[in-house]
Amino acid sequence: MRKIRLIWVGKSKDSFIRDGVDKYLKLLKPYVRVELVEIKGAKDTGRKTLTNREGLRILEKTSSFILLDEGGTEMTSLEFTGFLEKHILYASLPRDFVIGGAYGVSEDVRQAAWKTLSLSRMTFTHQMVRVALLEQIYRAFTIIKGKAYHY
């Protein structure tokens, strides 16, 4: 079974976020193994220093990844499904998704990303992006398997 890793900064603080993450991890079990990697957030010592410290921690965990960032490429759910199928499920390309902390990611992380995706032109908290990404991955698998969830 294929594995996807989600690497993010900090713990999920709110119970509704943890519940959402748990819900989609459970729903994804028949389709793909999902590993969560939580990077310890840096102490607030200024935005650039903080993102640089967190960036180093991210890059210690992965060298080939897809970054979730508001400046990334937007896709519809069907386009994301095609992307997931082509580049992740049936190729040996990165299966790591990175979600930065409250202030985003360092320039080093942006430069190291294999691909940068955006879930929306709107800004979401880094906590909410966790649930939204898992939901879109689940939606993609239901589309691939012809399940009724998407429609």
Backbone hydrogen bonds, N-H to C=O, Kabsch-Sander energy under -0.5 kcal/mol:
donor,donor_aa,acceptor,acceptor_aa,energy
4,I,33,R,-2.8
5,R,95,R,-2.6
6,L,35,E,-2.8
7,I,5,R,-0.6
7,I,97,F,-3.4
8,W,6,L,-0.6
8,W,37,V,-2.5
9,V,99,I,-1.2
10,G,8,W,-0.5
10,G,39,I,-3.7
13,K,11,K,-0.8
17,I,14,D,-0.5
18,R,14,D,-2.2
19,D,15,S,-3.0
20,G,16,F,-1.8
21,V,17,I,-2.8
22,D,18,R,-2.7
23,K,19,D,-2.4
24,Y,20,G,-2.2
25,L,21,V,-2.3
26,K,22,D,-2.1
27,L,23,K,-2.2
28,L,24,Y,-1.9
29,K,25,L,-0.9
29,K,26,K,-0.7
31,Y,28,L,-2.1
32,V,28,L,-2.4
33,R,2,R,-2.6
34,V,32,V,-0.5
35,E,4,I,-2.7
35,E,33,R,-0.5
37,V,6,L,-3.0
38,E,36,L,-0.5
39,I,8,W,-3.5
39,I,37,V,-0.6
45,T,43,K,-1.2
45,T,46,G,-0.6
50,L,46,G,-2.9
51,T,47,R,-2.7
52,N,48,K,-2.2
53,R,49,T,-2.4
54,E,50,L,-2.6
55,G,51,T,-2.5
56,L,52,N,-2.1
57,R,53,R,-1.7
58,I,54,E,-2.3
59,L,55,G,-2.7
60,E,56,L,-1.2
61,K,57,R,-0.7
61,K,58,I,-1.4
62,T,58,I,-1.3
66,I,96,D,-2.9
67,L,65,F,-0.5
67,L,115,K,-2.7
68,L,98,V,-2.8
69,D,67,L,-0.6
69,D,117,L,-3.0
72,G,69,D,-2.3
73,T,116,T,-2.7
75,M,118,S,-0.6
80,F,76,T,-2.6
81,T,77,S,-2.1
82,G,78,L,-2.1
83,F,79,E,-2.5
84,L,80,F,-3.0
85,E,81,T,-2.7
86,K,82,G,-2.8
87,H,83,F,-2.7
88,I,83,F,-0.6
88,I,84,L,-1.5
89,L,84,L,-2.8
90,Y,85,E,-1.6
93,L,87,H,-0.7
97,F,5,R,-3.0
98,V,66,I,-2.7
99,I,7,I,-2.7
100,G,68,L,-0.6
101,G,104,G,-1.4
104,G,101,G,-2.0
106,S,51,T,-0.7
110,R,106,S,-2.1
111,Q,107,E,-2.7
112,A,108,D,-1.7
113,A,109,V,-1.2
113,A,110,R,-0.5
114,W,65,F,-2.8
115,K,65,F,-1.0
117,L,67,L,-3.2
118,S,73,T,-2.5
129,V,125,T,-1.9
130,R,126,H,-0.7
130,R,127,Q,-0.6
131,V,127,Q,-0.8
132,A,128,M,-2.3
133,L,129,V,-2.9
134,L,130,R,-2.1
135,E,131,V,-2.6
136,Q,132,A,-2.2
137,I,133,L,-2.4
138,Y,134,L,-2.5
139,R,135,E,-3.0
140,A,136,Q,-2.3
141,F,137,I,-2.1
142,T,138,Y,-2.2
143,I,139,R,-2.1
144,I,140,A,-2.7
145,K,141,F,-2.3
146,G,143,I,-1.1
147,K,142,T,-3.0
150,H,147,K,-0.6
151,Y,148,A,-0.9
